[in-house]
Amino acid sequence: MLSILRACLFLACVGLLAACGREPAQAPVDPVQTQTVASPEEGGAVSRAPMATPPAPASTPAPAAAVPPVGKVADWSPVEVVSGQAWIDCQLDYRQGDGELVSSPTRANLRHLLEPCRAGDALRLRYRGKIASDFTALVERVTRVADSLGIGSRVLDLDSTGGQVEDAIRVGDWIGGNRWTIWVREDSVCHSACVFVLAGGDSRLLAGRVGIHRIIRLSSTAANRTELNTELQAVYGTVREYLERNGASPLLADVMKTVPNRSLRLLTGDELRLYGLDGNNAAQDDLDRVRLLDKCGDDFMRRRDAWVRAFEQRCRTQAHEQVYALNACGLQLRSDFGFPDDDCPAESPLAEFNELPQPQPGEPPAAAPVDAAATAGGEAQAVASEPAAGEGQGG
């Protein structure tokens, strides 16, 4: 009997040693997705800004590329939208169309188009085209007219293969200071310089593909690779500073440098969240927290944070491939957490839908229970949710 026990013990030890020698199982890693672009200059991430000083030797810090901000004083000089096409709609359900075409964004024309949006306190600016100075002017002017009419909720419904880096940074900073939500819906893309626009949004809902590649330095005065690298380091330095102040990761700039400008690296959902390009803007969240605690109270903030967690758990993880389905799922969850709040409706999640009919997606998301600590005093309350009802070339 004793010999049998010794033999069993010996075999068990051998098994444990063999198991220790095995390589640990590796989780599957999604392969990097890339695609070829025909002409990176068409769209793309193009930098044309002059250097602040002449190119310096590579051993010294690179000068910053100049990106003047959007002016504080409104500029209503004649501008035509020539880098793409734009529409304004007072409805957020884009399945019903994109509204009225905007070709000449004069103050009178924009006021005429936005006046009907006062009733629902929401507007949607659909833009399909390149990021350029006329797009920057369009977003600025729409914002100013919306402010004058008291329209608080603004959605930029974007479809762009990229464009000018400096214009993307300029409009991104403007968007970041004027409370815009950004959508890239399932029939749209956001490539190259367009990702800098994403960084500026208060909230981002993404169903289309987002891609990056190297910045192209046009109109360069460089005579050799060293001088060109110095110019590019200045541009990337400006990009990193921009990303940091808008709550996005400066690591994105380093990843961009690894992708040839005739290729396009498509970012995964995990990468979009890692780089701070999807969901709520972290910088805006920090800025809002103190103000909302003072205005809306601690219970509001607990419910708001619980809604955000539930949205990430249910709506983003159930493979919703349409922006309207993400909205519908979030609106269903919203009622479970007591939103819109009676005292702070404008600060409630998805406040742009407060005065509008809720979207009804064609296919309801799958049912999933949501548990969240949603009551004051830290008491855990289980909340069970029902299913919600329901161009461009790369460059």
Order of alpha helices (4+ residues) and beta strands (2+ residues): alpha-beta-beta-beta-beta-alpha-beta-alpha-beta-beta-alpha-beta-beta-alpha-beta-beta-beta-alpha-alpha-beta-alpha-beta-alpha-alpha-alpha-beta-beta
